[in-house]
Amino acid sequence: MNGDLAALAEIDALVTAHPAPGCEVVICPPAVLLHPMKARAGDAIALGGQDCHANRSGAHTGDIAAGQLKDAGAAYVILGHSERRADYGETDAMVAAKAAAAHAAGLTAIICVGETEAQRDGDETLTVIASQLDGSIPEGATAANTVIAYEPVWAIGTGRTPTADQIAEVHALMRERLAGKVQDAAQVRLLYGGSVKPGNAAEIFAVPDVDGALVGGASLKAVDFGPIIAALAAA
């Protein structure tokens, strides 16, 4: 729940600073900003939603269908974010159903997985990630319609970041786990998310099997997000 119409000026600044960034840039704003943001972003930046309902339509007051996101200009949608899982009790099965709906509407699903601090401290990280991947990815997922984002819950907004070795271990597991489950698994984009900042972006992008980032707070200002884009373009 960040941003308003005045914040669209950040899009102008981002496009001006990185007119040809050399990598794909996606911004997932609150749904009310999708349509006006599309007019400002043009073809330079793709847009996405922050969530969608599993049904195509119906009496689900306050929810948004994947087709409605598509109609408003979205090409992507984030699903299974740790805040949705924690605050709304979303299960892997619910995430998979939403991802299937996103695929049916022509959206690329960014499916999030990640462990809590207690799970990390209990040496359960790889077990948790494997289970979430198995349960959250629907049939028909391909490298073209699915992106996986690893977001260690304990690192989101805390300033704490896993070591390069910890990130590499999880991303290697994800790549291996996707084999046989997702068509063209080797081409599925794997993102890292969790306190990604201009100061650590280059180091994170140098980790094997890290194809990009799911950026939170640092994406709100072009002055912060721009250097992260530049770091990925240079990776």
Backbone torsions as a table, in degrees:
resi	resn	phi	psi	omega
1	MET	NA	55.4	177.7
2	ASN	-120.6	141.4	174.6
3	GLY	104.6	151.1	175.7
4	ASP	-148.5	-175.3	-178.0
5	LEU	-58.3	-35.3	180.0
6	ALA	-64.0	-28.6	-178.0
7	ALA	-72.5	-9.6	178.7
8	LEU	-64.2	-17.5	176.2
9	ALA	-62.3	-25.2	177.7
10	GLU	-65.7	-31.3	177.0
11	ILE	-66.0	-43.9	177.8
12	ASP	-57.9	-44.1	-178.8
13	ALA	-65.7	-37.9	-178.8
14	LEU	-68.1	-44.2	179.9
15	VAL	-65.5	-37.4	178.9
16	THR	-66.4	-41.6	-176.9
17	ALA	-75.8	-30.2	-176.5
18	HIS	-134.0	66.5	-176.6
19	PRO	-64.5	-28.4	177.4
20	ALA	-137.2	79.1	-168.5
21	PRO	-67.7	-17.6	-179.6
22	GLY	81.1	7.3	175.4
23	CYS	-155.4	165.8	-179.1
24	GLU	-82.3	130.4	179.5
25	VAL	-115.4	128.0	179.6
26	VAL	-126.7	132.3	174.8
27	ILE	-118.3	131.9	-179.1
28	CYS	-115.3	88.6	-176.5
29	PRO	-86.5	173.0	169.2
30	PRO	-54.8	146.7	-172.2
31	ALA	-56.6	-32.1	-178.0
32	VAL	-68.0	-15.2	-179.2
33	LEU	-100.9	-4.3	-176.1
34	LEU	-58.4	-52.3	-174.8
35	HIS	-64.4	-50.5	179.2
36	PRO	-66.3	-29.9	178.9
37	MET	-69.4	-34.1	179.5
38	LYS	-58.6	-39.8	-179.5
39	ALA	-65.7	-30.9	-178.2
40	ARG	-85.0	-35.6	-174.3
41	ALA	-78.0	-29.8	-178.2
42	GLY	58.8	-136.1	179.2
43	ASP	-94.8	-2.8	-174.8
44	ALA	-74.3	-32.5	-175.8
45	ILE	-131.7	129.8	174.1
46	ALA	-83.2	156.0	-178.5
47	LEU	-119.1	157.3	177.6
48	GLY	-147.4	163.0	174.5
49	GLY	-92.0	167.8	-179.6
50	GLN	-97.0	-8.5	179.3
51	ASP	-177.5	163.3	171.7
52	CYS	-150.9	165.5	177.7
53	HIS	-87.0	157.4	179.9
54	ALA	-77.1	-20.5	-179.6
55	ASN	-92.8	152.4	-179.9
56	ARG	-70.5	-31.9	-179.2
57	SER	-166.9	179.6	175.9
58	GLY	133.4	-174.6	-177.6
59	ALA	-84.7	77.9	-179.3
60	HIS	-130.8	71.0	-173.5
61	THR	-54.4	128.8	178.5
62	GLY	92.1	-13.2	179.4
63	ASP	-91.7	167.6	-178.6
64	ILE	-130.0	130.0	178.0
65	ALA	-81.3	152.3	179.1
66	ALA	-59.4	-38.8	178.6
67	GLY	-63.5	-33.0	177.6
68	GLN	-68.7	-38.4	175.5
69	LEU	-61.8	-44.7	178.9
70	LYS	-59.5	-43.2	-178.7
71	ASP	-64.5	-29.7	-178.6
72	ALA	-84.5	-4.7	176.6
73	GLY	116.1	3.0	-178.7
74	ALA	-79.4	148.5	172.8
75	ALA	-118.1	-15.1	-177.6
76	TYR	-131.0	167.0	169.7
77	VAL	-152.7	134.2	177.0
78	ILE	-82.3	132.3	-179.1
79	LEU	-134.4	143.6	177.5
80	GLY	72.0	22.0	176.7
81	HIS	-57.0	148.4	-175.3
82	SER	-57.1	-32.1	179.0
83	GLU	-69.6	-35.7	175.9
84	ARG	-68.4	-40.9	179.8
85	ARG	-65.8	-41.4	-176.2
86	ALA	-80.5	-47.4	-173.2
87	ASP	-79.0	-28.8	-175.7
88	TYR	-117.7	5.7	176.7
89	GLY	64.7	29.4	-179.0
90	GLU	-68.4	129.9	179.4
91	THR	-94.1	169.6	176.3
92	ASP	-59.1	-39.7	-179.2
93	ALA	-63.2	-39.3	178.3
94	MET	-65.7	-40.3	179.1
95	VAL	-64.1	-42.5	179.3
96	ALA	-62.6	-39.2	179.4
97	ALA	-66.2	-39.7	177.6
98	LYS	-66.9	-39.0	179.2
99	ALA	-64.2	-39.3	177.1
100	ALA	-62.4	-39.5	178.0
101	ALA	-65.8	-39.5	178.3
102	ALA	-62.3	-44.8	179.2
103	HIS	-60.8	-42.8	-178.9
104	ALA	-62.7	-30.2	-179.4
105	ALA	-86.9	-2.9	-179.4
106	GLY	87.7	18.5	177.8
107	LEU	-98.9	151.9	171.0
108	THR	-89.0	125.9	-178.4
109	ALA	-89.1	126.5	172.7
110	ILE	-99.4	100.0	-174.3
111	ILE	-93.0	122.9	-176.3
112	CYS	-97.6	139.8	173.8
113	VAL	-136.2	156.5	179.0
114	GLY	170.6	154.9	-177.0
115	GLU	-102.6	155.5	175.4
116	THR	-82.6	172.5	178.6
117	GLU	-62.6	-40.8	-180.0
118	ALA	-63.7	-39.3	179.3
119	GLN	-68.7	-38.3	176.0
120	ARG	-63.3	-47.2	-178.7
121	ASP	-67.2	-25.9	179.3
122	GLY	-88.8	10.5	179.1
123	ASP	58.8	37.8	-179.2
124	GLU	-107.7	5.1	-171.6
125	THR	-53.3	-54.2	-174.5
126	LEU	-66.6	-35.6	177.8
127	THR	-65.1	-43.3	-179.6
128	VAL	-64.9	-45.7	-178.4
129	ILE	-63.6	-44.1	179.8
130	ALA	-60.8	-43.1	-179.5
131	SER	-65.7	-41.9	179.7
132	GLN	-65.9	-39.9	177.9
133	LEU	-63.4	-46.4	-178.4
134	ASP	-60.5	-37.3	-175.1
135	GLY	-91.1	-17.9	-171.6
136	SER	-100.8	-14.0	-177.8
137	ILE	-96.6	120.8	-177.4
138	PRO	-80.7	165.1	173.3
139	GLU	-62.8	147.0	-180.0
140	GLY	88.5	1.0	178.2
141	ALA	-69.5	138.0	179.0
142	THR	-135.2	172.0	176.5
143	ALA	-65.1	-22.1	-178.5
144	ALA	-82.0	-28.2	-174.9
145	ASN	-115.7	5.6	-176.1
146	THR	-139.2	133.5	173.4
147	VAL	-124.2	141.1	178.1
148	ILE	-111.4	132.5	179.0
149	ALA	-119.8	122.6	175.1
150	TYR	-92.0	117.1	179.6
151	GLU	-128.0	95.1	175.3
152	PRO	-59.6	118.5	-171.8
153	VAL	-58.5	-35.8	-176.4
154	TRP	-71.6	-9.6	-179.6
155	ALA	-103.4	-8.0	-174.9
156	ILE	-76.0	116.6	176.4
157	GLY	70.1	8.1	-177.4
158	THR	-99.4	-15.9	-175.0
159	GLY	86.6	-10.3	176.7
160	ARG	-84.8	139.4	179.8
161	THR	-132.4	135.4	175.3
162	PRO	-59.6	158.0	175.1
163	THR	-69.9	163.6	178.1
164	ALA	-58.4	-38.3	179.8
165	ASP	-66.2	-38.5	178.7
166	GLN	-66.1	-41.5	178.3
167	ILE	-65.3	-44.1	-178.9
168	ALA	-61.3	-39.7	-179.2
169	GLU	-62.1	-44.6	-178.8
170	VAL	-70.2	-42.8	-178.7
171	HIS	-66.2	-34.6	176.1
172	ALA	-65.4	-40.9	176.9
173	LEU	-62.0	-44.2	-178.6
174	MET	-62.7	-44.1	179.9
175	ARG	-60.9	-42.9	-180.0
176	GLU	-67.2	-40.2	-176.3
177	ARG	-69.0	-29.4	-178.1
178	LEU	-72.7	-23.5	-179.4
179	ALA	-60.9	128.1	-179.0
180	GLY	85.5	-12.9	179.6
181	LYS	-106.5	-30.1	-177.5
182	VAL	-126.3	133.2	177.3
183	GLN	-61.4	135.7	-179.1
184	ASP	57.1	47.3	-175.0
185	ALA	-55.8	-33.6	-178.9
186	ALA	-66.2	-19.2	-179.6
187	GLN	-98.9	-3.6	178.4
188	VAL	-63.9	131.2	179.5
189	ARG	-77.6	127.6	179.3
190	LEU	-109.6	119.3	-178.6
191	LEU	-104.2	149.5	170.4
192	TYR	-107.1	136.0	177.5
193	GLY	-136.7	131.3	179.0
194	GLY	151.2	92.5	-179.2
195	SER	57.6	42.2	173.1
196	VAL	-75.7	127.5	-176.0
197	LYS	-136.5	165.5	176.8
198	PRO	-54.5	-34.5	-175.7
199	GLY	-74.3	-21.6	-178.2
200	ASN	-118.8	-1.0	-174.2
201	ALA	-60.6	-46.1	-177.3
202	ALA	-61.0	-41.7	179.3
203	GLU	-64.1	-40.5	179.7
204	ILE	-66.7	-42.7	-177.7
205	PHE	-69.7	-15.4	177.6
206	ALA	-82.8	-9.6	-179.4
207	VAL	-73.4	135.3	178.8
208	PRO	-56.3	141.3	177.8
209	ASP	67.9	12.9	170.5
210	VAL	-98.2	109.5	-174.6
211	ASP	-98.6	-4.8	-178.2
212	GLY	171.7	-168.1	-176.6
213	ALA	-136.6	148.1	169.2
214	LEU	-102.4	102.2	-170.0
215	VAL	-97.9	132.9	-179.8
216	GLY	-97.2	-106.3	-173.9
217	GLY	-57.6	-33.0	-178.2
218	ALA	-71.7	-7.5	178.8
219	SER	-88.5	-5.7	-174.6
220	LEU	-76.6	-23.3	-178.7
221	LYS	-124.2	131.6	-179.8
222	ALA	-58.1	-32.7	-178.2
223	VAL	-66.0	-25.9	177.2
224	ASP	-93.8	-41.5	-175.8
225	PHE	-72.3	-36.0	-178.1
226	GLY	-55.1	-49.9	179.8
227	PRO	-62.9	-29.7	177.3
228	ILE	-68.0	-43.0	176.3
229	ILE	-59.8	-44.5	-179.0
230	ALA	-63.4	-37.2	179.7
231	ALA	-65.8	-38.9	178.2
232	LEU	-69.2	-41.7	179.6
233	ALA	-61.3	-30.1	-178.5
234	ALA	-88.2	-10.9	-175.5
235	ALA	-69.6	NA	NA
